[in-house]
Amino acid sequence: MKLYPETNTTAEVIVKILLLSALLPCLLAVRPVKTPTLAPAKDQVRIALSLTPWRKFVPHNNRGQPTYRRTKERKLTLRAALSRTSHFYFGDWHFVTRPVLWSRQTRQYKTRLTIFQRLGKDRKIEEKIGTLVASGTLKAYRDLYILQNFQKKTFKDANGSPRLRVVMGFTHDDRKRRVADARAKKKR
């Protein structure tokens, strides 16, 4: 076949038309574009955490033994995927949630929370602090689930000194106290 239409013979033009008519529906067919989709909101779980790091305190005269003191408690809420591993970064901490068990009928949920401390100038080095396995029932709230449990654990270093205290969930007393505090603020 020749490139220029003015030099093509009639047979060649007919062959080109037949080829184009056969290929044209394939070329013009509308194909759906695959776009990444986010998980529906109901496939997420809210996990409440309370972190209390411990810091080493050395006396000024260097005669006494160093002690460890708790620093300010920090509360945060993780919004993790129910069926996938999720990563969260908060200050010097890196949290990884890995789902272990999820039963939609009974709403039983079990996850493994692994905690790393980020070190170094650029926070590129991570040291594993420990793992906490939490299980409980999920309560539907608006467009997601909330993990209903209470579990706490104090992680220690190689010398046996406390390093980090983690509380997952809140106790019934904490909820009552928060509700009472909110009511007291409204009255003011």
C-alpha positions in Angstrom: 0.0 0.0 0.0 1.1 3.4 -0.8 1.2 6.3 1.6 -0.3 9.0 -0.6 -4.0 8.6 -1.5 -3.6 10.1 -5.0 -1.4 7.2 -6.0 -3.5 4.4 -4.4 -5.5 2.1 -6.7 -9.2 1.4 -6.2 -8.5 -2.0 -4.6 -6.1 -0.5 -2.1 -8.7 2.1 -1.1 -11.4 -0.5 -0.6 -9.0 -2.6 1.6 -8.2 0.5 3.7 -11.9 1.3 4.1 -12.7 -2.3 5.2 -9.8 -2.3 7.6 -10.8 1.1 9.1 -14.5 0.1 9.3 -13.5 -3.1 11.2 -11.1 -1.3 13.6 -13.2 1.8 14.1 -15.6 0.4 16.7 -12.6 -0.9 18.7 -10.9 2.4 18.6 -13.9 4.4 19.6 -15.2 2.1 22.2 -15.7 3.8 25.6 -13.6 2.0 28.2 -14.2 2.8 31.9 -11.2 4.5 33.5 -10.0 2.8 36.6 -9.7 5.4 39.4 -8.5 4.7 42.9 -11.4 4.5 45.3 -11.2 5.3 49.0 -12.6 2.8 51.5 -16.2 3.6 52.5 -16.5 5.5 55.7 -18.1 2.5 57.4 -15.0 0.5 56.8 -13.0 2.6 59.3 -12.7 2.3 63.0 -11.8 5.0 65.6 -9.3 3.9 68.2 -8.8 6.2 71.2 -5.2 6.4 72.6 -3.6 8.0 75.6 0.2 8.2 75.6 2.3 9.0 78.6 6.1 9.0 77.9 8.6 8.7 80.7 11.8 10.8 80.8 15.0 10.2 82.6 15.6 12.7 85.4 19.2 13.1 86.8 19.7 15.0 90.0 21.9 18.1 89.8 24.6 16.9 92.2 24.9 13.6 90.3 25.1 11.8 93.7 21.6 10.3 93.6 20.3 7.6 91.3 18.5 8.8 88.1 14.8 8.5 88.3 12.1 8.4 85.6 9.2 10.8 85.6 6.1 10.8 83.6 5.6 13.7 81.1 2.4 15.3 80.0 -0.3 12.8 78.8 -1.3 13.1 75.2 -4.6 11.9 73.9 -5.2 11.1 70.2 -7.6 9.2 68.1 -6.6 6.9 65.3 -8.9 6.4 62.4 -7.8 3.1 61.0 -9.1 0.9 58.2 -10.9 -2.2 59.3 -9.4 -4.7 56.9 -6.0 -3.1 56.0 -2.8 -2.1 57.7 -2.8 1.6 58.6 0.2 3.9 59.5 0.0 7.0 61.7 2.7 9.5 62.6 2.4 11.7 65.6 5.5 13.7 66.7 8.3 11.2 67.5 6.0 8.2 67.3 4.9 5.9 64.5 1.9 3.7 65.0 1.0 0.7 62.8 -2.4 -1.0 63.2 -2.8 -4.5 61.7 -6.3 -6.1 61.8 -6.2 -9.6 63.2 -10.0 -10.4 63.5 -13.1 -8.8 62.1 -16.5 -10.4 62.3 -19.2 -8.3 60.7 -22.1 -10.2 62.2 -21.0 -10.0 65.9 -18.9 -6.8 65.4 -16.0 -8.4 67.1 -12.7 -6.7 66.2 -9.1 -7.4 67.1 -6.1 -5.4 66.1 -2.4 -5.4 66.7 -0.9 -1.9 67.5 2.8 -1.7 67.0 4.6 1.4 68.3 7.9 2.8 67.0 9.9 5.8 68.2 11.4 7.9 65.5 15.0 8.9 66.3 17.7 10.9 64.6 18.0 14.4 63.1 15.6 13.6 60.2 13.6 10.9 62.1 14.7 8.3 59.6 15.6 5.7 62.3 12.9 3.9 64.1 13.1 1.8 67.2 10.4 -0.6 68.0 8.9 0.1 71.5 6.4 -2.8 71.6 3.2 -4.3 70.5 -0.3 -4.1 72.1 -3.1 -6.4 71.0 -6.6 -4.9 71.6 -9.9 -6.6 71.0 -13.4 -5.5 71.6 -16.8 -4.8 70.0 -17.4 -2.1 67.5 -20.2 0.5 68.0 -21.6 2.2 64.9 -21.5 5.9 65.2 -22.4 8.2 62.3 -20.3 7.1 59.4 -17.7 4.9 61.2 -17.2 2.4 64.0 -15.7 3.1 67.5 -13.7 0.4 69.3 -15.3 -0.2 72.7 -12.5 -1.6 74.9 -10.1 -0.6 77.6 -6.6 -1.8 77.8 -3.4 -0.4 79.1 0.2 -1.4 79.0 3.5 0.2 80.2 6.5 -0.5 77.9 9.9 -0.8 79.5 13.4 -0.5 78.1 16.1 -3.1 78.3 17.1 -2.0 81.9 13.5 -2.4 83.1 12.8 1.4 83.4 9.4 2.6 82.2 9.4 4.2 78.8 5.9 4.6 77.5 2.4 4.0 79.0 -0.3 3.4 76.4 -4.0 3.3 77.2 -6.4 2.2 74.5 -10.0 3.2 74.9 -11.4 5.0 77.9 -13.0 3.7 81.0 -16.6 4.4 82.0 -15.3 6.9 84.7 -13.4 8.8 82.0 -16.5 9.2 80.0 -18.5 10.3 83.0 -15.8 12.8 83.9 -15.7 14.2 80.3 -19.5 14.6 80.2 -19.5 16.3 83.6 -16.7 18.7 82.5 -18.6 19.5 79.3 -21.8 20.3 81.3 -19.8 22.5 83.8 -18.3 24.5 80.9 -21.8 25.0 79.4 -23.1 26.4 82.7 -20.3 29.0 82.9 
